[in-house]
Amino acid sequence: MKVFGITEAKNQLSALIDHVRHGGRLSRLGRARTVRIGTKKLTENLILTAPPRALKGSDAVQTLLEEAERLDLIEELWKSLTEDQRDSIPLTNTQITELDRRLDLLEKEGPIGFSPEELRERIKRQRS
């Protein structure tokens, strides 16, 4: 993965925006709700404001997006994957170990809790 500084990332993003605008695809992307087209003119203050600086050890995404925005971005990216793509994401060793532990516990102690049918029956009995 190529690592960019804030200025480089901002410049590349600006170049991409210019390419999309001048390529005639911006209105199509706006209609598809892929991008949101601004309705206000850029203010001189926005243009002259220095871009945020990344803290040491952080990256451009952390610097430019708030936590909620990053979570929204992750959710949108996840939704964009097909079920096959999601299923093909490899598990980490930690996840495999935890799944093995839970399966061993299930085999040893049996299922814990109630099936949906058993739960409905219990609720009916409590109401009567």
N, C-alpha and C positions, 0 to 999 in steps of 0.2 A: 504494500500500500504506500502510495506516495504521500509524503507529509508536506504541507504548505504552511507558511506563516500566515498571519491574519491578512496582511496587505496582499500577498499573492492570492489567497483565497478570494478576497474581495475583488481583486482585479479580474480573476477568472470568472467569478460570478457576474460581474458587470459585462464582460465580454460575451458571456452566454446570453445575458438578457438582451444586449444589442443585437446579437445574431438572431435571436428569436424574433425581436421586433422588426428587424429589417428583412427577415426571411418571410414575413407575411403570415407566420404561424401563430402569432400572439392572439389574434381574435379567435382562431379555432381552439387554441388551448383555453382561452377564457370561456368559450361556449361549453367546452367539455368539463369545465370547472377544475382543470388541472392547475391553473394559476388564477390568481385574483388580480384583475386589472385595476390599477389605482384610478381614482376619479379626481384626485386633487393634484395640483401642480406641485412639483418639487420646490421646496423653499430653499433659499440660499443658505439658511442656517443648517439644513440637513446636509447639503453638499459640502459645506465648510467644516462641519463637525468631524473631528478625528474619529476614526473607527475604534471600537473598543480593543483594548490590548488583552491578549491571553495571559492568564496567570502562569507562572512557571509550572510545568508538568500538566497543563490542561491543553485542550485542543480548541479549534475554531468553533466547532458545534457547541461545546460547553460555553464558550464565551459569547456567542451570538444568540443562543436560544436559552430561554428560561427552562427550568426543569419540566414544567407542565407542557411546554412546546416540544421538548425533546420526547416526552412520553407520547404526545399526540403523533409525532413523526414516526416513532417506533410502531405505534398501533396501525397507522396508515400503511407503513411498509409491510407489516405482518398480514394485513387484510389483502394486500396486493398479491401475495403468494397463493398459488393454487394449493389444494390439499396435498397433492403429491409432492410439491416443493417443500411444504412444511414437514411432511413425513420423512423427507430425505435429509433433514438437518441432523447431523450426527450428535449423539449425546456425549457429554463430557464424562470422564472417568468417575467424577464425583456423583453425577446423576445415575450412572450405571450401578455404582455401589449402593446408592440409596434405594433404587428400584429392586435390586437383589435382596437387600435387607427387608424391604416391605413384603416381597414375595415369600421369603423364608418365614417371616412372621405369620403371614396368611396361611401357609401350609402347616405351620406348627399349631396355631391357635384357632384356625378356621375363620370364617367371615365374622366380622364384628359389626353389630348393628342389625337393622331390619331390612327386608326386601320392601319394595313399594307396597306390595299386597299386604304384608304383615303390618306395616305402618298404618294403612287405611283401616284394617281390622281393629287395631288397637284404638284408633281414634273413634271409630264407631262404638266400640265397647265403652269407652270413657264417656261418651255423650249420652248413652242410654242408662 
